Amino acid sequence: MVSVRRKARELALQVLYQMEITGDPSHAGPDSFWGHFPSRPGARDYAQRLIVGTVEHRVKIDGVIETAVENWKLGRLSKVDLIILRLATYELLFCPDIPLNVSIDEAIEIGDRYGSVDSPAFINGVLDHIADANGLKESEWPEP
């Protein structure tokens, strides 16, 4: 069975993908999504936290990702990989209650499920670079 947080991350990926494709960053996208795809309350609550945080901090998150993917423009990345990176980067930078290795491992697993064959290795490399560049170390994060 899929954990509540994994399901939440997958739901957040879907909502943010919808928002990216439609170009509509308003609350109408998530509201419409929830109306069509109801989910368990815990999953929806955490997904909403990820969606709101990722949208709110998108400029900073995109800057961090762009620095980590040297010689790449964000527009050249697959939309799925980009959104997974945004979600995981949000967790790395703004969610100290989530262990570093959990954020990275979850992003790799979701990339394996929803991305291309190259997505897991690419996502792992970028997130490791982000963690290193931002001085994040597993020992500095609280236990869950």
ABEGO torsion letter per residue (X at the ends): XBBAAAAAAAAAAAAAAAAAAAGBABAAAAAAAAAABBBBAAAAAAAAAAAAAAAAAAAAAAAAAAAABBGBBAAABBAAAAAAAAAAAAAAAABAABBAAAAAAAAAAAAAAABBAAAAAAAAAAAAAAAAAAGBBAAABBBX
